[in-house]
């Protein structure tokens, strides 16, 4: 089975050659399953479907040729031999273009018996792709991937342009053992900070080992990195060791579809080519409503 396919930076799939007839066993003439073939040509989460007539169809779209990259070139590269460093680029009024083979998964926020946010649960892992596009407008029918709907709804993805370093906008709460840095501007309302009286009170009580441990746990679970605790003895930040990855946040008990949790210090670059401050934890808006684009400001709550 041959193909002449292209993947756009917007995650669309364009095939210059339709796959062959499907037999009763669901395999193509080369003896490979069509679904496996689809996986090889799958980018940005665009789905392909079987229709009567035994041919494979994809979502066709008119795409500017400047966005096209040969899929044949991409499929030659193994996941262990990536040509690009990990990076997330914000496209103008379009999706996030993720490059460098960044792992992607969905994690759910889990409550404890008292109803407070406590832990994370991995709900889904996606196949690793060298490049893919993630929805930023909130209207894709194939979330978390982009399907081009941003063009139909005329999404205004104008970035807020706020590049103030995290430390410059952060307030400080000092305790006997820990110091809390809190930049509310980056809050994505993960709510991990509310248990056991709240992280602010816990830091003030951090001479108590139990309070100290909970404060550190709550800060490290803050997906946006709004909250960072420092060890007073060393002066160093206590940060979780996070794999470079992107997590789609879901909160089933509240029916909330949260932001994209970018972990491990992956660079985020604006549509004008300027990089944002690299941090271990940031959250990017995927509902399209944030007033602090590309970052989440909690506007998805109550959506």
Secondary structure in CASP SS format (residue, H / E / C, confidence):
PFRMAT SS
TARGET T0000
AUTHOR 0000-0000-0000
METHOD secondary structure of the structure
MODEL  1
X C 1.00
X C 1.00
X C 1.00
X C 1.00
X E 1.00
X E 1.00
X E 1.00
X E 1.00
X C 1.00
X C 1.00
X C 1.00
X C 1.00
X E 1.00
X E 1.00
X E 1.00
X C 1.00
X C 1.00
X C 1.00
X C 1.00
X C 1.00
X C 1.00
X C 1.00
X C 1.00
X C 1.00
X C 1.00
X C 1.00
X E 1.00
X C 1.00
X C 1.00
X C 1.00
X C 1.00
X C 1.00
X E 1.00
X H 1.00
X H 1.00
X H 1.00
X H 1.00
X H 1.00
X H 1.00
X H 1.00
X C 1.00
X C 1.00
X C 1.00
X C 1.00
X C 1.00
X C 1.00
X C 1.00
X C 1.00
X E 1.00
X E 1.00
X E 1.00
X C 1.00
X C 1.00
X C 1.00
X E 1.00
X E 1.00
X E 1.00
X C 1.00
X C 1.00
X C 1.00
X C 1.00
X C 1.00
X C 1.00
X C 1.00
X H 1.00
X H 1.00
X H 1.00
X E 1.00
X E 1.00
X E 1.00
X H 1.00
X H 1.00
X H 1.00
X H 1.00
X H 1.00
X C 1.00
X C 1.00
X C 1.00
X C 1.00
X C 1.00
X C 1.00
X C 1.00
X C 1.00
X C 1.00
X C 1.00
X C 1.00
X E 1.00
X E 1.00
X E 1.00
X E 1.00
X C 1.00
X C 1.00
X C 1.00
X C 1.00
X C 1.00
X E 1.00
X E 1.00
X E 1.00
X E 1.00
X C 1.00
X C 1.00
X C 1.00
X E 1.00
X E 1.00
X E 1.00
X E 1.00
X E 1.00
X E 1.00
X E 1.00
X E 1.00
X E 1.00
X C 1.00
X C 1.00
X C 1.00
X C 1.00
X C 1.00
X E 1.00
X E 1.00
X E 1.00
X E 1.00
X E 1.00
X E 1.00
X E 1.00
X E 1.00
X E 1.00
X C 1.00
X C 1.00
X C 1.00
X C 1.00
X C 1.00
X E 1.00
X E 1.00
X E 1.00
X E 1.00
X C 1.00
X C 1.00
X C 1.00
X C 1.00
X C 1.00
X C 1.00
X C 1.00
X C 1.00
X C 1.00
X C 1.00
X E 1.00
X C 1.00
X C 1.00
X C 1.00
X H 1.00
X H 1.00
X H 1.00
X H 1.00
X C 1.00
X C 1.00
X C 1.00
X C 1.00
X C 1.00
X C 1.00
X C 1.00
X C 1.00
X C 1.00
X C 1.00
X C 1.00
X C 1.00
X C 1.00
X H 1.00
X H 1.00
X H 1.00
X H 1.00
X C 1.00
X E 1.00
X E 1.00
X E 1.00
X E 1.00
X C 1.00
X C 1.00
X C 1.00
X E 1.00
X E 1.00
X E 1.00
X E 1.00
X E 1.00
X C 1.00
X H 1.00
X H 1.00
X H 1.00
X C 1.00
X C 1.00
X C 1.00
X C 1.00
X C 1.00
X H 1.00
X H 1.00
X H 1.00
X H 1.00
X H 1.00
X H 1.00
X C 1.00
X H 1.00
X H 1.00
X H 1.00
X H 1.00
X H 1.00
X H 1.00
X C 1.00
X C 1.00
X C 1.00
X C 1.00
X H 1.00
X H 1.00
X H 1.00
X H 1.00
X H 1.00
X H 1.00
X H 1.00
X H 1.00
X H 1.00
X H 1.00
X H 1.00
X H 1.00
X H 1.00
X C 1.00
X C 1.00
X C 1.00
X C 1.00
X C 1.00
X E 1.00
X E 1.00
X E 1.00
X E 1.00
X E 1.00
X C 1.00
X C 1.00
X C 1.00
X C 1.00
X C 1.00
X E 1.00
X E 1.00
X C 1.00
X C 1.00
X C 1.00
X C 1.00
X C 1.00
X C 1.00
X E 1.00
X E 1.00
X E 1.00
X E 1.00
X E 1.00
X E 1.00
X E 1.00
X H 1.00
X H 1.00
X H 1.00
X C 1.00
X E 1.00
X E 1.00
X E 1.00
X E 1.00
X E 1.00
X E 1.00
X E 1.00
X E 1.00
X C 1.00
X C 1.00
X C 1.00
X E 1.00
X E 1.00
X E 1.00
X C 1.00
X C 1.00
X C 1.00
X C 1.00
X C 1.00
X E 1.00
X C 1.00
X C 1.00
X C 1.00
X C 1.00
X C 1.00
X E 1.00
X E 1.00
X E 1.00
X E 1.00
X C 1.00
X C 1.00
X C 1.00
X C 1.00
X C 1.00
X C 1.00
X C 1.00
X C 1.00
X C 1.00
X C 1.00
X E 1.00
X C 1.00
X C 1.00
X C 1.00
X C 1.00
X C 1.00
X C 1.00
X C 1.00
X C 1.00
END
